[in-house]
Amino acid sequence: MATAIPRNAASTSVAPASAAVANKPAPAAGRGALTVTMAVIAFLFFYAVAFPKGGIKIAEIPLTFGYIFTTALALIALLRAGGLSLPLDRLLVFVPCLLLGVWSAFVVVSNGAVSIGFTMAYFVSVLYLPLFGLLFFSSLILDEHIQLIEKTLLWAIRFVVVYGIFLFFYRQFTGSWIEIPYLTVNADDLGQLDDKFINRGGVFKLISTYNNGNILGVCMAILAPLYLKLENRRYLQWAFYAAMFLTLSRTVWIAAVMIIFLRSLSKGVRPLGVIYMLGGLLLTGFIIGGLLSFLGVDLAFVFDSNLGGRLYLFDTLNDVRIFPDERVAPLPEIVYLGVLNYFGIPGLLLFLAHLLVPSLLLMAEGTRVLSLSKASACLQGLLMYAIIACADAAFSFIPVMMFFWTVVGLGFWYAHRRASPVRSVREAVG
């Protein structure tokens, strides 16, 4: 089937970096240098995923080591470039990011901002993190180190899940948290975890090293299809689902149900697959029912007519403007309404393009939503975020958009690799 954007055209560049690296003669100490490079990449990437909140604050602005490490990873990728390389799909994906950044800057300069810290976080999410994801998770690194990246991601998520479950029960039974400054918590947030909106009537959400159940759940929702594709140990897959449900977030519960649907339908509509899907949904219903009983609430908690205190955000629709005159404040949970309120109709359209163009390009290049490929898993994660952002986007919070653009970069690489006539030995035999 022909695609709207042929993959060969989408991956055209002036000088492919991977080819440039491959054609260079290996130095005598090349093997040792490669081992050091791999160790550095694995450490920095693992830290960014497993300990996203470790760091300090300067003037109430969090400086997390994980985000700082992304600059080192991006530099490693740049140093491996043999020449100027501008793949068409990645270039097209960044255009909405750039336009949204320019429009947002114009609005902020005109109207002012309530919080410098959140404003900086917003622009980091809009401009820097797309650059990082599109650069590092590209042929510059992945052609040679895809197995390293996959294994590092796998072990980092395993750690987050297992530690998160342990910490959840530790907090319930001991009444205290395990806090390691500069690693599991920001040094300036030491002793303040209870204030991070994680208390459900005396039961605290599963937060792992992310310090907030909703942020953790949103991040895991983005990564879930790819992680569950990479994870071949069934008990760890169940632990992953358990961690999502123990976030005690209704948005994350919805995401978990969506994951079950997508994973089942990706295998094709077969009688056995339908039975498994129905069984999974029935089990999910029992789990949610048990958690509601544990929390001492009923189904009204799930079907909250006030949308968890977010209903007032829809007042924005009563005064839709092209150019608002309100000072820019931190974006609310329903991020689309927040963008409309602070950045107007042009801002909302650009924001939608910012989130949806990666998925649209992947589909234009032939990646199907319902498929067992890794590219499809990435596409599912991106679309999942666009949907759950209608309820709780956590857009400017660390490390949500880092994961979004990580999956974007991986998705394009998987799509191109799958279409390439030259496959790795692992793909050929697997």
Protein Blocks (a to p, Z undefined) as FASTA:
>chain_A
ZZfbdfklmmgcfbdfklmmmmpccdfklmmmmmmmmmmmmmmmmmmmmmmmgccdeehi
acdfklmmmmmmmmmmmmmpgbdcddfklmmmmmmmmmmmmmmmmmmmmnopfblklmmm
mmmmmmmmmmmmmmmmpmklmmmmmmmmmmmmmmmmmmmmmmmmmmmmmmmmnopacdde
hilpcfklgoilmmnopagghiacdekjnopaklmmmmmmmmmmmmmmmpmcfklmmmmm
mmmmmnopaklmmmmmmmmmmmmmmnopafklmmmmmmmmmmmmmmmmmmmmmnopafkl
mmgcklnopmmmmmmmmmccfbdcbdcddddfblmlmmmmmnojmlmmmmmmmmmmmmmm
mmmnopafbdcbfklmmmmmmmmmmmmmmmonolmpccklmmmmmmmmmmmmmmmmmmpm
bdcfklmmZZ
